[in-house]
């Protein structure tokens, strides 16, 4: 199995490349540098999230903003995957764009569940970062390791979830809903728990790849690229936790 293999498509052998030895004399990626870039990305995301959050509660229609930002985010992400050398510019842009989506979606959930779960957003944020810290702890202590078998299972599970979501998206155009995704019943909650678990396990692979990238001397711009990759996973994790909490709240 190649060294840089991940279920996170943004952390791939193509991105880190087989060209690591071709960067002699240039600055190299470090774990600390990656964490710094990730911190900056989080601040950018929060700043734009605050914008759409505030706009929603001022009574503005932000649905078109969310849609445009979501599409723009996908475009920026794909360009970044194929042109990681542009990550110094694209990663901050992605954080700002996705912040608009995160803030807008969070505001809608907060409004919809205010009566039955007034703290749902804070709970989702807290649980998300709690999971990130827990997975980081499990990784650094060696409790969970990105072994070939671990990677294979996580990749298969992640691809399966992606296919399921894509099928659900297509079927919605024909008026057919996939109950597991939206249902607050027992099976719907179990499905969300499984997805949250898979998203969390992706973090182990991401941490492993970042550490290896630094050890192998990846170029400096890969710090921005790696912070972008982590953000992709964490945003996915946050939305899945938010979906899970909304299902649980709907049962009360």
Secondary structure, 3 states (H helix, E strand, C coil): CCCCCCCCCCCCHHHHCCCHHHCCCCCECCHHHHHHHHHHHHHHHHHHHHHHHHHHHCCCCCHHHHHHHHHHHHHHHHHHHHCHHHHHHHHHHHHHHHHHHHHHHHHHHHHHCCCCCCCHHHHHHHHHHHHHHHHHHHHHCCCCCCCHHHHHHHHHHHHHHHHHHHHHHHHHCCCCCCHHHHCCCHHHHHHHHHHHHHHHHHHHHHHHHHHHHHHCCCECCHHHHHHHHHHHHHHHHHHHHHHHHHHHHHHC
